[in-house]
Amino acid sequence: MASSIVYTIGVECSDDCGAHNNNLRCISQHDQNEVIIACDSIVCIVPQTKGGEILYRLLYFRDDEDTSDTKSKHTLLDSIQLATLPPHLRKHLLTRLPSYLRSSEPERARIDIIVSTTSGTGTGVSFYSNILQPLLSYVGVTDYELHKTESTQTITELCYERFIPRAKQQLPQTIILLSGDGGLTDMIHAFHSTLESLLVPPTIALIPTGTGNAMANSIGLLAYPTAGLVTLLQGTPTSVPTFVAKLSPGARYIVDEGRERLPITRNSASVHEYAKVYGGVVASWGLHAALVADSDTVQYRKFGADRFKLAAKELLYPSDSTEPHKFSGIVTLFKLDDQGRSKREEVLGCTEHMYVLASLVSSLEKDFMISPHSRPLDGRLWMVHFGPMSPSRVMQIMASAYQAGQHVVDESISYGEIEGFRIEFREADERWRRICIDGKIIAVEHGGWVEVHKASRALLEILHHRKVSPGCSND
């Protein structure tokens, strides 16, 4: 991958930046051959000394051109050497590793890499091999431990066996997580379910490899191809806001494509105790929860993010030609009073619902902006609600969510900030008592309930690049 050929930046536009049409034109000093690099594919530039001369190794994404099968094409990390570094490229220069990636100093961070092997379409393993591993080698990060998930419990087990004990010992640690929202949720739930005392929060570097990637889309990790890795190298650890969902005693996780039910509590507890589930993205009931649950199969997952749209159509247009289901229950919202000091309750006047969703993030998937007023990691919880309506009307509203969140101005939609909510279910069929907590599906028992509130403390930090912007220009 690495080449000893040295390149210079060509001049191709009026401001002498060497970039044209968002591409960087690099010319070989050896034979004048050109390499064209997309500006938004640049990961970083590492200074190197060779024979007393300072050169610059530019690392960037390149599509694999060696495969004839377009379906199996993948992205590689490639590099070239630059003789000089023009000013407009200095924002990419990595002269020193951030503290959370330093593993050779007295107060060194313990670094673990988790690759979720089943997230999304299963791209995590190839991303690690083709991109992350060589990148870390280039920048000098070699002391880390790699974990590949073997089951749905792998990340949870790592938290209890390794990450939580370190946090209790006040040891700094960095976890590079190649996963979708599920991996992050596993960590949020494990830490919040276990820890009560002060600790050194782990720093999580999320590399999105899931289907929806709500957190990653909402904090800019998918803004351009290399945004996740740029954030890994230049990000700022920021607290992860969370919520806690309290559930009536009979609630159970639905796993194995709906075939199995598992208890929510890690340790056996009294059947009369309510369970707690922690999340950092979304809590929902109704259409959203049902389509996430129905599409959580191997057959659906091969369609990527489109699985949600396919499942939604089947729910809205049942094969028996009946009307879509009207979800029955009592919904209570908890809001702050006009002074913003104490909570007040607001019971919704309707008892039939189509969509009940509370979100800490803005986007549930690429371009699907469910909460346009949300800002990255601001800790504000927003509720989107609407009642039963025709399938075509629902599809219209969902389509407008893809238009920068325009659905919230629809008069049929209730949208506002809340502190929490409660649902008392009035459904006989378990299918309509499924709720979604950050992509995980929970079945609530007949006559059961769920109550969600914002959590008062943050026990994890995630890397967030506040100025995530691609390109070669100065900004």
VOGU-3710 file (C-alpha; in Angstrom, 3 decimals, decimal comma):
1> massivytig> 0,000/0,000/0,000  2,695/2,503/0,958  4,707/3,946/-1,936  8,101/5,657/-1,905  7,163/7,843/-4,856  6,897/11,492/-3,866  4,121/13,703/-5,195  3,470/17,405/-5,398  0,076/19,112/-5,425  -0,894/20,332/-8,859
11> vecsddcgah> -2,374/23,787/-9,452  -5,686/23,662/-11,191  -7,838/26,488/-9,899  -7,569/30,225/-9,394  -6,801/30,191/-5,671  -3,830/27,823/-6,182  -5,292/25,243/-3,826  -4,559/22,297/-6,090  -8,147/21,157/-5,754  -10,635/21,099/-8,597
21> nnnlrcisqh> -14,245/19,928/-8,459  -13,585/18,754/-4,892  -10,655/16,637/-6,052  -6,971/16,905/-5,207  -4,578/16,602/-8,156  -1,269/15,005/-7,150  1,656/14,784/-9,610  4,480/12,266/-9,306  7,986/13,755/-9,182  9,220/10,487/-10,694
31> dqneviiacd> 7,264/10,231/-13,933  4,657/13,032/-13,840  1,814/10,536/-13,444  -1,262/11,923/-11,745  -3,292/10,647/-8,826  -6,693/12,258/-8,315  -7,949/12,099/-4,719  -11,430/13,138/-3,644  -11,080/15,765/-0,926  -13,760/14,129/1,204
41> sivcivpqtk> -11,825/10,841/1,115  -8,821/12,244/3,038  -8,417/10,736/6,506  -5,268/12,472/7,740  -1,725/13,496/6,848  1,163/12,113/8,900  4,598/13,839/8,864  7,547/11,495/8,258  11,303/12,010/8,286  13,351/10,358/5,534
51> ggeilyrlly> 17,086/11,003/5,256  16,723/14,188/7,242  13,959/15,380/4,926  10,388/15,893/6,139  7,756/14,303/3,919  4,031/13,977/4,430  2,064/10,729/4,151  -1,492/11,447/3,011  -3,960/8,673/3,903  -7,185/8,448/1,939
61> frddedtsdt> -10,000/6,128/0,893  -9,752/4,402/-2,464  -12,339/2,132/-4,041  -11,005/-1,327/-4,787  -10,541/-1,563/-8,552  -9,247/-5,140/-8,601  -12,579/-6,872/-8,346  -14,833/-7,464/-11,339  -17,878/-8,074/-9,181  -19,448/-4,670/-8,501
71> kskhtlldsi> -21,497/-6,113/-5,648  -18,351/-7,128/-3,763  -16,393/-3,923/-4,287  -15,113/-2,370/-1,131  -13,093/0,579/0,068  -9,403/0,425/0,934  -7,055/2,755/2,798  -4,333/3,995/0,471  -1,581/6,588/0,774  0,828/8,796/-1,127
81> qlatlpphlr> 3,847/10,835/-0,036  3,814/14,600/-0,508  6,985/16,643/-0,815  5,396/19,712/0,749  2,197/20,489/2,577  0,180/23,424/1,210  -1,629/25,555/3,822  -5,067/24,385/2,730  -4,202/20,801/3,730  -2,881/21,584/7,199
91> khlltrlpsy> -6,213/20,904/8,847  -5,605/17,231/8,044  -2,131/17,173/9,649  -1,752/14,800/12,588  1,344/15,825/14,547  0,413/14,199/17,860  -2,043/11,540/18,884  -4,941/12,670/21,079  -4,675/11,535/24,697  -7,364/8,884/24,279
101> lrsseperar> -5,221/7,088/21,656  -1,921/7,238/23,509  -1,062/3,847/24,941  2,622/4,291/25,816  2,558/6,942/28,518  2,346/6,494/32,321  -1,374/7,334/32,401  -1,955/5,505/29,169  -5,392/4,713/27,876  -6,307/1,063/27,526
111> idiivsttsg> -7,523/0,655/23,965  -9,996/-1,992/22,839  -11,520/-2,463/19,406  -14,896/-4,175/19,104  -16,051/-5,374/15,691  -19,727/-6,259/15,557  -19,825/-9,084/13,029  -23,585/-8,927/12,428  -24,347/-5,184/12,418  -26,040/-3,998/9,249
121> tgtgvsfysn> -24,808/-5,977/6,256  -21,763/-7,330/8,102  -19,152/-4,855/6,835  -17,367/-4,403/10,165  -14,755/-7,132/9,668  -13,657/-5,913/6,228  -13,592/-2,291/7,418  -11,258/-3,242/10,240  -8,951/-5,255/7,981  -8,875/-2,897/5,009
131> ilqpllsyvg> -9,031/0,487/6,712  -8,855/0,725/10,493  -5,980/-1,654/11,153  -3,630/-0,067/8,577  -4,648/3,429/9,703  -3,757/2,710/13,320  -0,439/1,251/12,202  0,375/4,395/10,224  -0,384/6,747/13,110  1,469/4,622/15,656
141> vtdyelhkte> -1,357/2,979/17,592  -0,310/-0,657/17,975  -1,080/-1,541/21,596  -4,741/-2,539/21,580  -6,910/-5,616/21,940  -9,307/-6,744/19,233  -12,683/-8,344/19,975  -15,035/-9,748/17,352  -18,565/-10,384/18,538  -19,557/-14,034/18,742
151> stqtitelcy> -23,107/-13,525/19,972  -25,599/-10,822/20,844  -24,174/-10,870/24,378  -20,493/-10,304/23,514  -20,462/-6,537/24,058  -22,451/-6,807/27,278  -20,067/-9,461/28,580  -17,055/-7,300/27,716  -18,599/-4,448/29,682  -19,094/-6,535/32,827
161> erfiprakqq> -15,813/-8,429/32,606  -13,466/-5,676/31,422  -14,752/-2,146/30,875  -16,823/-1,612/34,024  -14,111/-2,941/36,399  -11,611/-0,562/34,796  -13,996/2,349/35,171  -14,447/1,538/38,849  -10,660/1,576/39,217  -10,570/5,070/37,654
171> lpqtiillsg> -8,550/3,798/34,671  -8,814/5,704/31,370  -9,908/3,550/28,459  -10,873/4,001/24,836  -13,249/1,689/23,017  -13,303/1,835/19,222  -16,703/0,422/18,377  -17,445/-0,816/14,843  -21,165/-1,253/15,217  -24,607/0,190/14,716
181> dggltdmiha> -26,755/1,658/17,466  -27,133/-1,747/19,116  -23,519/-1,973/20,267  -23,628/1,485/21,822  -26,931/0,659/23,504  -25,437/-2,500/25,005  -22,720/-0,383/26,602  -25,124/2,301/27,815  -27,393/-0,279/29,427  -24,561/-2,240/31,052
191> fhstlesllv> -22,883/0,817/32,583  -26,053/2,482/33,801  -27,425/-0,769/35,198  -24,292/-1,392/37,247  -22,526/1,776/38,328  -23,640/4,132/41,046  -20,363/5,815/42,044  -18,153/8,307/40,264  -15,815/6,871/37,671  -13,595/7,682/34,713
201> pptialiptg> -16,031/7,332/31,793  -14,768/5,303/28,841  -14,236/7,199/25,601  -16,145/5,554/22,771  -15,100/6,079/19,171  -18,099/4,962/17,137  -17,377/3,732/13,618  -20,863/3,185/12,145  -21,424/-0,187/10,463  -25,113/-0,682/11,225
211> tgnamansig> -28,291/-0,314/9,216  -29,910/2,842/10,531  -26,963/4,303/12,472  -29,138/6,878/14,220  -26,466/8,144/16,626  -23,804/8,298/13,924  -26,063/10,144/11,486  -27,149/12,581/14,181  -23,639/13,557/15,339  -22,138/13,797/11,852
221> llayptaglv> -20,174/10,547/11,651  -21,659/9,826/8,229  -21,515/13,375/6,884  -18,865/12,261/4,379  -16,948/9,006/3,801  -14,082/9,546/6,255  -15,991/11,460/8,940  -15,902/8,577/11,437  -12,127/8,190/11,200  -11,508/11,945/11,217
231> tllqgtptsv> -13,513/12,054/14,440  -11,469/9,152/15,810  -8,293/11,205/15,307  -9,578/14,709/16,063  -12,737/14,323/18,143  -13,654/15,662/21,545  -15,026/13,273/24,202  -18,589/14,390/24,953  -21,057/12,970/27,477  -23,698/10,615/26,086
241> ptfvaklspg> -27,188/11,667/27,271  -29,417/8,738/28,162  -32,924/7,821/29,254  -34,237/5,042/31,456  -37,290/2,975/30,622  -39,043/1,333/33,565  -41,161/-1,647/32,541  -43,861/-3,663/34,262  -42,642/-6,992/35,704  -43,666/-9,257/32,811
251> aryivdegre> -41,730/-7,415/30,098  -39,269/-9,542/28,096  -36,757/-9,020/25,293  -37,787/-10,488/21,934  -34,824/-12,173/20,224  -34,016/-14,752/17,536  -36,316/-13,169/14,953  -39,230/-13,205/17,383  -38,928/-16,846/18,371  -37,523/-16,410/21,886
261> rlpitrnsas> -38,176/-14,291/24,986  -35,423/-13,373/27,441  -35,574/-11,672/30,850  -34,476/-8,055/30,939  -32,583/-8,135/34,220  -29,067/-9,584/34,117  -29,446/-11,293/37,472  -32,582/-13,134/38,458  -34,982/-10,807/40,216  -38,404/-11,092/41,754
271> vheyakvygg> -41,187/-11,458/39,211  -42,877/-8,587/41,015  -40,066/-6,088/40,371  -40,153/-3,762/37,414  -37,159/-3,839/35,088  -35,064/-0,960/33,795  -33,632/-0,533/30,313  -31,293/2,335/29,425  -30,942/3,884/26,003  -29,429/6,844/24,231
281> vvaswglhaa> -31,329/7,106/20,948  -35,039/6,345/20,776  -37,960/4,835/22,672  -41,081/4,069/20,666  -44,369/2,238/20,389  -46,735/1,869/17,461  -45,710/1,886/13,821  -42,010/2,564/14,423  -41,550/-0,200/16,986  -43,564/-2,650/14,885
291> lvadsdtvqy> -41,590/-2,059/11,693  -38,239/-2,319/13,513  -39,384/-5,599/15,091  -40,838/-7,077/11,911  -37,754/-6,186/9,838  -35,229/-7,622/12,291  -34,649/-10,782/10,284  -31,862/-12,095/8,081  -34,194/-11,864/5,095  -34,947/-8,177/5,681
301> rkfgadrfkl> -31,453/-7,115/6,769  -29,990/-7,856/3,337  -31,889/-4,769/2,117  -29,960/-2,467/4,480  -31,863/0,630/5,599  -34,578/-0,073/3,029  -35,789/-2,882/5,300  -37,644/-0,285/7,390  -39,554/1,042/4,399  -40,471/-2,469/3,268
311> aakellypsd> -41,740/-3,428/6,711  -43,684/-0,176/7,006  -45,533/-0,871/3,767  -46,543/-4,322/4,957  -47,865/-2,869/8,221  -49,783/-0,110/6,476  -51,156/-2,313/3,702  -51,932/-5,687/5,371  -52,108/-8,674/3,024  -55,686/-9,403/4,161
321> stephkfsgi> -56,748/-5,941/2,892  -57,831/-4,767/6,339  -57,059/-1,342/7,710  -53,723/-0,811/9,492  -53,829/-1,508/13,205  -54,883/1,206/15,638  -52,675/0,933/18,713  -54,727/1,158/21,901  -53,396/2,589/25,153  -53,225/5,576/27,483
331> vtlfklddqg> -50,263/7,877/26,839  -49,126/10,398/29,445  -46,445/12,993/28,732  -44,220/14,486/31,432  -43,224/18,069/30,776  -41,662/20,938/32,694  -43,879/23,763/33,863  -43,619/27,261/32,390  -40,803/28,106/34,808  -38,894/24,989/33,795
341> rskreevlgc> -38,661/23,763/37,389  -41,138/20,995/38,155  -42,770/18,299/36,049  -46,394/18,298/35,069  -48,434/15,504/33,500  -50,377/15,721/30,270  -52,636/12,785/29,397  -53,305/12,625/25,667  -56,996/12,854/24,867  -56,913/10,012/22,353
351> tehmyvlasl> -56,600/6,344/23,294  -55,833/5,086/19,774  -52,444/5,842/18,274  -50,332/5,235/15,197  -46,935/6,668/16,151  -45,467/7,332/19,604  -41,748/8,058/19,544  -39,374/9,895/21,880  -35,892/10,700/20,586  -32,614/12,074/21,932
361> vsslekdfmi> -31,210/12,326/18,396  -32,223/14,117/15,231  -32,010/11,383/12,567  -32,934/7,719/12,791  -31,217/6,904/9,505  -29,616/8,787/6,633  -31,847/11,748/5,695  -34,701/10,536/7,944  -34,818/13,489/10,333  -37,385/12,518/12,922
371> sphsrpldgr> -36,584/15,403/15,309  -35,319/18,509/13,484  -35,002/20,525/16,710  -32,539/18,055/18,246  -28,890/19,050/18,403  -25,967/16,621/18,797  -25,723/15,267/22,338  -27,714/18,154/23,880  -29,717/15,812/26,146  -33,135/17,131/25,119
381> lwmvhfgpms> -35,887/14,568/24,596  -38,479/15,199/21,876  -41,785/13,417/21,293  -43,361/12,785/17,880  -46,958/11,553/18,009  -49,863/11,086/15,658  -53,045/9,091/15,746  -54,633/6,626/13,294  -54,873/7,803/9,691  -55,012/6,373/6,204
391> psrvmqimas> -51,974/4,477/4,886  -51,412/7,009/2,137  -51,457/9,830/4,686  -48,918/8,005/6,869  -46,636/7,447/3,874  -46,914/11,141/3,042  -45,879/12,103/6,566  -42,989/9,640/6,582  -41,815/10,966/3,218  -41,795/14,508/4,571
401> ayqagqhvvd> -39,483/13,373/7,381  -36,929/12,739/4,631  -37,294/16,401/3,646  -35,255/17,840/6,536  -37,941/16,914/9,073  -40,807/18,794/7,443  -43,337/16,391/8,955  -43,295/18,276/12,257  -45,086/21,275/10,710  -47,998/19,057/9,657
411> esisygeieg> -51,107/19,905/11,679  -51,752/16,205/12,268  -48,420/15,780/14,061  -47,770/16,539/17,716  -44,118/17,453/18,267  -42,576/18,923/21,378  -39,953/18,616/24,087  -40,719/16,330/27,007  -39,042/15,043/30,150  -40,572/11,600/29,733
421> friefreade> -43,736/9,630/29,004  -45,799/6,665/30,176  -47,835/4,145/28,191  -50,494/1,897/29,722  -51,206/-0,770/27,128  -54,729/-1,802/26,215  -53,872/-4,485/23,676  -54,719/-8,202/23,852  -52,295/-9,302/21,112  -48,609/-9,192/22,069
431> rwrricidgk> -47,738/-8,059/18,551  -49,157/-4,635/19,356  -47,474/-4,436/22,762  -43,936/-4,423/21,385  -41,829/-1,378/22,137  -38,482/-0,347/20,700  -35,582/0,868/22,845  -32,655/1,821/20,617  -33,474/-0,945/18,145  -34,027/-3,629/20,779
441> iiavehggwv> -37,559/-5,013/20,924  -39,380/-5,633/24,197  -42,756/-7,285/24,642  -44,810/-5,863/27,502  -47,323/-8,201/29,143  -51,087/-7,782/28,824  -52,174/-4,855/30,989  -48,553/-3,805/31,426  -46,886/-0,418/31,117  -43,660/1,394/30,300
451> evhkasrall> -42,436/4,714/31,721  -39,492/6,612/30,221  -37,548/9,472/31,816  -34,318/11,244/31,015  -31,431/9,895/33,076  -29,772/12,359/35,436  -26,187/11,255/34,841  -23,921/10,317/31,954  -21,487/7,435/32,404  -20,045/7,246/28,894
461> eilhhrkvsp> -18,368/9,677/26,525  -18,446/9,521/22,747  -16,070/11,238/20,365  -17,741/14,142/18,625  -16,077/16,357/16,031  -17,779/19,724/16,338  -16,334/20,940/13,046  -16,795/17,871/10,914  -16,355/19,175/7,378  -14,812/17,543/4,317
471> gcsnd> -12,763/19,126/1,581  -9,427/20,830/1,087  -10,356/24,439/1,731  -9,533/26,411/4,844  -12,509/26,656/7,186
//
